[in-house]
Amino acid sequence: MKIVKHIANLGYGSRKQVALMFREGRVTDAAGEVLYADDPVEHDNIRVDGQPLDPAPGLIIMLHKPVGYTCSTKDPGRIIYDLLPARFRLRSPLLSPVGRLDRDTSGLLLMTDDGGLLHRIVSPKSKLAKVYEAQLAQPLRGEEVDVFASGELMLESETTPLAPAAMQVISPSQARLTLTEGRYHQVRRMFAAVGNHVQALHRSAVGGLGLGDLPAGQWRILDAADLQQLFNVSA
């Protein structure tokens, strides 16, 4: 792929805008030598305004999504892309959320431009555990652990029961729930089915990967070691 198209696909501008960057001498190699649009050069050796290029396609990041942001490219309110470099929303292929967290849910959100990797993560065959911390409006009754683990709980408007889910009681009105499937608003609907209401919801882990000390609203690029941890298998 020609480097003009490559840089444009990373969100730095249209091909016309990137071509102008070349003419202005803003695109160089790592040694500071000005590059031309037809130069054969590797991604890691390209600089724009003296800075390394954003990661090549195959990018996967972890975002600590705050409450109040929507997992969408277009929304009247705040969206997750507002938390990322502006170029990231212009990348091609698109940097997409891996699954979704609703506006009122915080926590670990993965995003990638690798369609195969996205499918692998969300596929029911992967059975990647997702861990949620739920703050409830009412105290737990005591039977929720067994109900959620039974594999027999039916949600309203569903035709098949939920897969067994593990629940740990943190306090009388707080629980940690581990799911291996991802139905629409599943945690909220599960507690609604047993007569309770989720006041606050936070996803703390996906697979073997947790947020660690990543602050709310911040993100980081994941590497091969992170992916190994995510899938709990050798890379």
HELIX and SHEET records of a PDB file:
HELIX    1   1 ILE A    3  ILE A    7  1                                   5    
HELIX    2   2 ALA A    8  TYR A   12  3                                   5    
HELIX    3   3 ARG A   15  ARG A   23  1                                   9    
HELIX    4   4 HIS A   43  ASN A   45  5                                   3    
HELIX    5   5 ILE A   80  LEU A   83  5                                   4    
HELIX    6   6 ALA A   86  LEU A   90  5                                   5    
HELIX    7   7 GLY A  115  VAL A  122  1                                   8    
HELIX    8   8 GLU A  144  ALA A  149  1                                   6    
HELIX    9   9 GLN A  186  ALA A  193  1                                   8    
HELIX   10  10 ALA A  224  PHE A  231  1                                   8    
SHEET    1   A 3 VAL A  27  ASP A  29  0                                        
SHEET    2   A 3 ILE A  46  VAL A  48 -1                                        
SHEET    3   A 3 GLN A  51  PRO A  52 -1                                        
SHEET    1   B 4 SER A  96  PRO A  97  0                                        
SHEET    2   B 4 THR A 105  THR A 112 -1                                        
SHEET    3   B 4 ILE A  60  LYS A  65 -1                                        
SHEET    4   B 4 TRP A 219  ILE A 221 -1                                        
SHEET    1   C 6 SER A  96  PRO A  97  0                                        
SHEET    2   C 6 THR A 105  THR A 112 -1                                        
SHEET    3   C 6 VAL A 198  VAL A 206  1                                        
SHEET    4   C 6 LYS A 130  LEU A 136 -1                                        
SHEET    5   C 6 GLN A 174  LEU A 179 -1                                        
SHEET    6   C 6 ALA A 166  SER A 171 -1                                        
SHEET    1   D 4 SER A  96  PRO A  97  0                                        
SHEET    2   D 4 THR A 105  THR A 112 -1                                        
SHEET    3   D 4 VAL A 198  VAL A 206  1                                        
SHEET    4   D 4 LEU A 209  GLY A 210 -1                                        
END                                                                             
